[in-house]
């Protein structure tokens, strides 16, 4: 299990760091008006939540292998809800641009979650 966690963490760190640099590069290149704080919050929040959530699924995969899909869907819903609550507590305005900045980080993390959880599900069968 430790080897799987390390492999996931390594892949995850490379992809998230690369996406963040590309995202910020596009914003700087095209001089887009964006709230940089919400982008940083989005990447940090999604990264932390995805890492912890994937580890939880890895731990629960032995005991709840038939319910992992439901746990995954509930976790995705919780992630969006918690992010919206955190952004409201920090007085970030949720406009279309802010949602897009959140959604880019969310989508990247979701793709990595789906890939890794599908590997976990295939290995439990």
Backbone as ProteinMPNN parsed JSONL, in Angstrom:
{"seq_chain_A": "XXXXXXXXXXXXXXXXXXXXXXXXXXXXXXXXXXXXXXXXXXXXXXXXXXXXXXXXXXXXXXXXXXXXXXXXXXXXXXXXXXXXXXXXXXXXXXXXXXXXXXXXXXXXXXXXXXXXXXXXXXXXX", "coords_chain_A": {"N_chain_A": [[0.822, -1.188, 0.0], [1.974, 1.259, 0.735], [3.753, 1.706, -1.36], [1.988, 2.161, -3.48], [0.767, 4.515, -2.612], [2.94, 6.284, -2.587], [3.605, 6.271, -5.328], [1.254, 7.348, -6.433], [1.28, 9.883, -5.179], [3.623, 10.98, -6.286], [3.054, 11.066, -9.105], [0.76, 12.641, -8.994], [1.705, 15.068, -7.869], [3.449, 15.986, -9.875], [1.663, 16.354, -12.053], [-0.215, 18.222, -11.006], [1.442, 20.414, -10.302], [2.483, 21.043, -12.816], [0.092, 21.685, -14.22], [-0.75, 23.91, -12.753], [1.318, 25.727, -13.297], [1.017, 26.005, -16.074], [-1.605, 27.046, -16.177], [-1.272, 29.513, -14.777], [0.622, 30.621, -16.481], [-0.845, 30.989, -18.852], [-2.694, 32.886, -17.972], [-0.966, 35.03, -17.346], [0.299, 35.452, -19.84], [-1.778, 36.23, -21.568], [-2.654, 38.394, -20.225], [-4.902, 38.303, -18.492], [-7.599, 39.287, -16.414], [-7.732, 38.117, -13.368], [-8.505, 36.736, -10.16], [-5.909, 35.963, -8.353], [-5.627, 34.817, -5.859], [-7.879, 33.166, -5.524], [-7.342, 31.241, -7.422], [-4.997, 30.073, -6.435], [-6.027, 29.11, -3.983], [-7.889, 27.305, -5.004], [-6.275, 25.361, -6.322], [-4.679, 24.454, -4.171], [-6.646, 23.567, -2.349], [-8.109, 21.633, -3.897], [-6.024, 19.86, -4.484], [-5.157, 18.981, -1.924], [-7.56, 17.876, -0.921], [-8.09, 15.899, -2.853], [-5.828, 14.244, -2.582], [-6.052, 13.336, 0.123], [-8.604, 12.17, 0.013], [-8.237, 10.141, -1.902], [-6.4, 8.526, -0.591], [-8.012, 7.728, 1.551], [-9.914, 6.23, 0.149], [-8.235, 4.232, -0.792], [-7.54, 3.0, 1.634], [-10.075, 2.151, 2.49], [-10.7, 0.366, 0.521], [-10.343, -2.371, 0.867], [-12.21, -3.167, 2.815], [-14.714, -2.066, 2.072], [-15.271, -2.746, -0.663], [-17.403, -3.091, -2.45], [-18.863, -0.777, -2.235], [-17.32, 1.346, -3.085], [-17.65, 2.965, -5.369], [-19.916, 4.518, -4.737], [-18.933, 5.848, -2.505], [-16.957, 7.314, -3.743], [-18.481, 9.016, -5.45], [-19.937, 10.448, -3.505], [-17.835, 11.734, -2.193], [-16.917, 13.45, -4.217], [-19.081, 15.195, -4.481], [-19.098, 16.302, -1.921], [-16.648, 17.602, -2.001], [-17.067, 19.772, -3.813], [-19.071, 21.154, -2.425], [-17.764, 21.825, 0.025], [-15.699, 23.44, -0.967], [-17.161, 25.591, -2.017], [-18.263, 26.568, 0.364], [-15.9, 27.297, 1.751], [-14.918, 29.263, 0.017], [-16.957, 31.152, 0.244], [-16.683, 31.823, 2.942], [-14.231, 33.105, 2.842], [-14.886, 35.359, 1.52], [-14.886, 35.369, -1.304], [-16.023, 36.204, -4.473], [-18.307, 34.365, -6.349], [-18.216, 34.122, -9.485], [-18.621, 33.638, -13.061], [-16.001, 33.502, -14.104], [-14.49, 32.93, -11.806], [-15.589, 30.484, -11.097], [-14.788, 28.996, -13.306], [-12.0, 29.032, -12.974], [-11.846, 27.544, -10.606], [-12.975, 25.181, -11.566], [-11.171, 24.189, -13.462], [-8.937, 23.304, -11.952], [-10.348, 21.49, -10.367], [-11.288, 19.649, -12.281], [-8.894, 18.545, -13.288], [-7.906, 17.31, -10.972], [-10.033, 15.563, -10.549], [-9.878, 13.871, -12.794], [-7.45, 12.574, -12.246], [-8.194, 11.334, -9.836], [-10.253, 9.596, -10.722], [-8.807, 7.951, -12.468], [-6.96, 6.735, -10.687], [-8.665, 5.587, -8.74], [-10.076, 3.829, -10.341], [-8.044, 2.059, -10.942], [-7.658, 1.003, -8.392], [-10.159, -0.212, -7.983], [-10.111, -2.144, -10.016], [-8.056, -3.738, -9.102], [-9.091, -4.846, -6.798], [-10.902, -6.727, -7.584]], "CA_chain_A": [[0.0, 0.0, 0.0], [2.863, 2.417, 0.774], [4.294, 1.906, -2.706], [0.915, 2.765, -4.275], [0.589, 5.896, -2.151], [4.085, 7.067, -3.079], [3.467, 6.398, -6.785], [0.174, 8.307, -6.667], [1.741, 11.204, -4.758], [4.604, 11.448, -7.26], [2.326, 11.408, -10.331], [-0.159, 13.72, -8.667], [2.482, 16.296, -7.682], [3.929, 16.433, -11.183], [0.54, 16.829, -12.868], [-0.793, 19.433, -10.415], [2.407, 21.509, -10.438], [2.508, 21.399, -14.239], [-1.144, 22.373, -14.588], [-0.764, 25.23, -12.13], [2.227, 26.599, -14.052], [0.381, 26.295, -17.368], [-2.743, 27.925, -15.894], [-0.756, 30.852, -14.479], [1.275, 31.104, -17.696], [-1.887, 31.477, -19.771], [-3.233, 34.134, -17.405], [0.048, 36.078, -17.499], [0.558, 35.695, -21.256], [-2.886, 36.954, -22.179], [-2.981, 39.5, -19.319], [-6.287, 38.147, -18.067], [-7.935, 39.793, -15.085], [-8.178, 37.021, -12.514], [-8.14, 36.795, -8.754], [-4.867, 34.948, -8.182], [-5.849, 34.13, -4.588], [-8.854, 32.087, -5.705], [-6.678, 30.179, -8.187], [-4.135, 29.372, -5.48], [-6.911, 28.374, -3.079], [-8.473, 26.196, -5.747], [-5.28, 24.302, -6.526], [-4.299, 23.888, -2.867], [-7.795, 22.844, -1.815], [-8.364, 20.434, -4.695], [-4.894, 18.936, -4.327], [-5.215, 18.379, -0.584], [-8.757, 17.045, -0.817], [-7.911, 14.732, -3.721], [-4.843, 13.339, -1.997], [-6.627, 12.705, 1.318], [-9.733, 11.344, -0.404], [-7.721, 8.948, -2.574], [-5.823, 7.681, 0.465], [-9.151, 7.137, 2.261], [-10.46, 5.178, -0.71], [-7.257, 3.134, -0.777], [-7.676, 2.308, 2.92], [-11.389, 1.518, 2.549], [-10.908, -0.541, -0.617], [-10.401, -3.766, 1.316], [-13.403, -3.433, 3.61], [-15.939, -1.623, 1.393], [-14.991, -2.766, -2.103], [-18.631, -2.988, -3.235], [-19.43, 0.564, -2.096], [-16.327, 2.374, -3.42], [-18.211, 3.898, -6.349], [-20.776, 5.455, -4.021], [-18.049, 6.674, -1.679], [-16.304, 8.237, -4.668], [-19.446, 10.04, -5.859], [-20.226, 11.3, -2.347], [-16.654, 12.57, -1.974], [-16.892, 14.506, -5.235], [-20.117, 16.16, -4.115], [-18.616, 16.982, -0.714], [-15.554, 18.501, -2.391], [-17.632, 21.002, -4.372], [-19.76, 21.86, -1.343], [-16.788, 22.395, 0.963], [-15.015, 24.545, -1.633], [-18.067, 26.739, -2.071], [-18.341, 27.109, 1.724], [-14.627, 27.96, 2.045], [-14.826, 30.49, -0.773], [-17.887, 32.124, 0.837], [-16.087, 32.287, 4.202], [-13.123, 34.0, 2.506], [-15.488, 36.468, 0.775], [-14.613, 35.336, -2.734], [-17.226, 36.258, -5.29], [-18.377, 33.216, -7.249], [-18.701, 34.522, -10.804], [-18.282, 32.639, -14.076], [-14.54, 33.378, -14.185], [-14.011, 32.255, -10.605], [-15.994, 29.085, -11.192], [-13.929, 28.367, -14.309], [-10.695, 28.817, -12.35], [-12.015, 26.396, -9.712], [-13.316, 23.972, -12.307], [-9.97, 23.66, -14.123], [-8.216, 22.514, -10.939], [-11.238, 20.393, -9.974], [-11.314, 18.662, -13.361], [-7.598, 17.86, -13.31], [-7.879, 16.41, -9.811], [-11.04, 14.525, -10.763], [-9.329, 12.911, -13.753], [-6.472, 11.758, -11.518], [-8.935, 10.491, -8.903], [-10.937, 8.536, -11.468], [-7.78, 7.023, -12.949], [-6.39, 5.956, -9.592], [-9.726, 4.782, -8.13], [-10.362, 2.714, -11.251], [-6.983, 1.074, -10.725], [-7.953, 0.347, -7.117], [-11.312, -1.082, -8.186], [-9.697, -3.29, -10.826], [-7.179, -4.611, -8.318], [-9.851, -5.512, -5.745], [-11.747, -7.796, -8.151]], "C_chain_A": [[0.87, 1.257, 0.0], [3.443, 2.747, -0.585], [3.256, 2.582, -3.601], [0.696, 4.224, -3.9], [1.718, 6.772, -2.673], [3.987, 7.293, -4.584], [2.385, 7.421, -7.127], [0.621, 9.723, -6.323], [2.725, 11.796, -5.764], [3.915, 11.904, -8.551], [1.447, 12.627, -10.106], [0.569, 15.057, -8.544], [2.965, 16.853, -9.015], [2.789, 17.037, -12.011], [-0.026, 18.137, -12.316], [0.152, 20.624, -10.563], [2.476, 21.979, -11.894], [1.263, 22.143, -14.663], [-1.22, 23.766, -13.997], [0.137, 26.19, -12.908], [1.638, 26.96, -15.415], [-0.77, 27.277, -17.177], [-2.27, 29.361, -15.641], [-0.047, 31.449, -15.691], [0.28, 31.662, -18.69], [-2.456, 32.798, -19.267], [-2.244, 35.277, -17.595], [0.302, 36.43, -18.956], [-0.529, 36.56, -21.888], [-3.378, 38.112, -21.308], [-4.45, 39.474, -18.893], [-6.468, 38.681, -16.651], [-8.514, 38.645, -14.27], [-7.751, 37.302, -11.078], [-7.17, 35.641, -8.496], [-5.079, 34.16, -6.885], [-6.836, 32.979, -4.724], [-8.244, 30.928, -6.499], [-5.77, 29.373, -7.264], [-4.959, 28.535, -4.514], [-7.487, 27.146, -3.77], [-7.488, 25.046, -5.924], [-4.878, 23.647, -5.205], [-5.44, 23.036, -2.311], [-8.036, 21.541, -2.579], [-7.259, 19.412, -4.545], [-4.966, 18.223, -2.984], [-6.406, 17.436, -0.465], [-8.606, 15.778, -1.644], [-6.935, 13.742, -3.112], [-5.434, 12.605, -0.79], [-7.754, 11.747, 0.922], [-9.269, 10.056, -1.084], [-7.085, 7.994, -1.572], [-6.941, 7.002, 1.248], [-9.756, 6.014, 1.431], [-9.521, 3.982, -0.749], [-7.377, 2.327, 0.51], [-9.008, 1.541, 2.989], [-11.607, 0.462, 1.471], [-10.99, -2.007, -0.208], [-11.729, -4.089, 1.979], [-14.703, -3.135, 2.863], [-15.796, -1.665, -0.124], [-16.244, -2.66, -2.964], [-19.232, -1.585, -3.21], [-18.473, 1.673, -2.521], [-16.848, 3.399, -4.435], [-19.087, 4.946, -5.693], [-19.959, 6.388, -3.134], [-17.37, 7.719, -2.555], [-17.255, 9.365, -5.086], [-19.78, 10.987, -4.71], [-19.05, 12.241, -2.071], [-16.559, 13.71, -2.965], [-17.914, 15.594, -4.926], [-19.684, 16.969, -2.889], [-17.515, 17.982, -1.067], [-16.084, 19.824, -2.937], [-18.306, 21.82, -3.277], [-18.809, 22.53, -0.373], [-16.047, 23.558, 0.312], [-15.902, 25.777, -1.699], [-18.192, 27.379, -0.689], [-17.066, 27.871, 2.084], [-14.509, 29.264, 1.272], [-15.785, 31.556, -0.242], [-17.319, 32.679, 2.142], [-14.933, 33.253, 3.963], [-13.583, 35.184, 1.668], [-15.049, 36.536, -0.678], [-15.938, 35.345, -3.476], [-17.202, 35.097, -6.272], [-19.028, 33.678, -8.553], [-18.321, 33.427, -11.799], [-16.772, 32.423, -14.164], [-13.974, 32.636, -12.986], [-14.379, 30.781, -10.663], [-15.127, 28.352, -12.207], [-12.539, 28.091, -13.737], [-10.744, 27.657, -11.364], [-12.17, 25.116, -10.512], [-12.114, 23.368, -13.03], [-9.191, 22.789, -13.147], [-9.047, 21.306, -10.516], [-11.209, 19.283, -11.02], [-10.006, 17.876, -13.435], [-7.51, 16.867, -12.156], [-8.88, 15.268, -9.979], [-10.545, 13.46, -11.735], [-8.316, 11.994, -13.065], [-7.157, 10.836, -10.51], [-9.58, 9.318, -9.624], [-9.933, 7.5, -11.958], [-7.292, 6.124, -11.815], [-7.448, 5.075, -8.924], [-10.1, 3.619, -9.041], [-9.282, 1.641, -11.152], [-7.213, 0.305, -9.426], [-9.109, -0.639, -7.284], [-10.953, -2.31, -9.009], [-8.841, -4.25, -10.03], [-7.918, -5.346, -7.218], [-10.711, -6.653, -6.273], [-10.997, -9.076, -8.311]], "O_chain_A": [[0.533, 2.23, -0.674], [3.609, 3.917, -0.932], [3.592, 3.467, -4.388], [0.466, 5.067, -4.766], [1.476, 7.881, -3.149], [4.258, 8.394, -5.063], [2.576, 8.262, -8.005], [0.372, 10.658, -7.084], [2.664, 12.989, -6.059], [4.169, 13.008, -9.033], [1.402, 13.534, -10.936], [0.095, 16.068, -9.062], [2.895, 18.059, -9.25], [2.943, 18.108, -12.598], [-0.289, 19.065, -13.082], [-0.284, 21.722, -10.909], [2.52, 23.18, -12.161], [1.353, 23.132, -15.391], [-1.694, 24.698, -14.648], [-0.239, 27.337, -13.148], [1.753, 28.104, -15.856], [-0.897, 28.238, -17.936], [-2.804, 30.307, -16.221], [-0.109, 32.66, -15.906], [0.531, 32.697, -19.307], [-2.674, 33.722, -20.05], [-2.642, 36.38, -17.968], [0.502, 37.602, -19.275], [-0.244, 37.493, -22.639], [-4.394, 38.736, -21.614], [-5.141, 40.492, -18.932], [-5.588, 38.537, -15.802], [-9.663, 38.252, -14.472], [-6.774, 38.005, -10.823], [-7.577, 34.481, -8.43], [-4.751, 32.976, -6.817], [-6.652, 31.929, -4.108], [-8.591, 29.769, -6.273], [-5.769, 28.143, -7.302], [-4.628, 27.379, -4.254], [-7.559, 26.069, -3.177], [-7.836, 23.887, -5.699], [-4.751, 22.425, -5.13], [-5.219, 21.913, -1.857], [-8.152, 20.475, -1.976], [-7.531, 18.213, -4.485], [-4.849, 16.999, -2.919], [-6.269, 16.321, 0.039], [-8.958, 14.693, -1.182], [-7.182, 12.536, -3.122], [-5.326, 11.383, -0.697], [-7.839, 10.636, 1.446], [-9.851, 8.994, -0.861], [-7.223, 6.778, -1.701], [-6.832, 5.821, 1.577], [-10.078, 4.954, 1.968], [-9.975, 2.837, -0.741], [-7.322, 1.097, 0.476], [-9.055, 0.416, 3.488], [-12.602, -0.261, 1.511], [-11.649, -2.799, -0.882], [-12.309, -5.148, 1.743], [-15.683, -3.867, 3.004], [-16.166, -0.706, -0.801], [-16.167, -2.187, -4.098], [-20.032, -1.243, -4.082], [-18.791, 2.847, -2.331], [-16.508, 4.579, -4.351], [-19.019, 6.125, -6.04], [-20.261, 7.577, -3.027], [-17.225, 8.874, -2.154], [-16.872, 10.535, -5.076], [-19.894, 12.195, -4.917], [-19.253, 13.413, -1.751], [-16.165, 14.818, -2.603], [-17.634, 16.781, -5.094], [-19.886, 18.183, -2.838], [-17.456, 19.074, -0.503], [-15.593, 20.887, -2.559], [-18.133, 23.037, -3.209], [-19.022, 23.68, 0.013], [-15.791, 24.565, 0.971], [-15.435, 26.891, -1.46], [-18.224, 28.605, -0.58], [-17.132, 28.96, 2.655], [-14.047, 30.266, 1.818], [-15.461, 32.743, -0.275], [-17.457, 33.871, 2.42], [-14.681, 34.128, 4.79], [-12.754, 35.936, 1.158], [-14.86, 37.622, -1.226], [-16.855, 34.591, -3.15], [-16.199, 34.869, -6.949], [-20.25, 33.627, -8.696], [-17.76, 32.402, -11.411], [-16.315, 31.287, -14.286], [-13.078, 31.804, -13.133], [-13.568, 29.923, -10.316], [-14.768, 27.196, -11.986], [-11.964, 27.032, -13.989], [-9.8, 26.87, -11.284], [-11.573, 24.09, -10.184], [-12.049, 22.149, -13.194], [-8.825, 21.66, -13.477], [-8.506, 20.217, -10.328], [-11.117, 18.105, -10.674], [-10.026, 16.66, -13.627], [-7.091, 15.724, -12.339], [-8.6, 14.134, -9.591], [-10.772, 12.27, -11.516], [-8.325, 10.781, -13.277], [-6.749, 9.686, -10.346], [-9.465, 8.174, -9.184], [-10.188, 6.299, -11.871], [-7.219, 4.905, -11.966], [-7.159, 3.931, -8.576], [-10.411, 2.531, -8.555], [-9.573, 0.45, -11.265], [-6.988, -0.904, -9.367], [-9.049, -1.764, -6.788], [-11.44, -3.405, -8.728], [-8.894, -5.459, -10.258], [-7.435, -6.371, -6.739], [-11.2, -7.466, -5.49], [-11.562, -10.068, -8.773]]}, "name": "protein", "num_of_chains": 1, "seq": "XXXXXXXXXXXXXXXXXXXXXXXXXXXXXXXXXXXXXXXXXXXXXXXXXXXXXXXXXXXXXXXXXXXXXXXXXXXXXXXXXXXXXXXXXXXXXXXXXXXXXXXXXXXXXXXXXXXXXXXXXXXXX"}
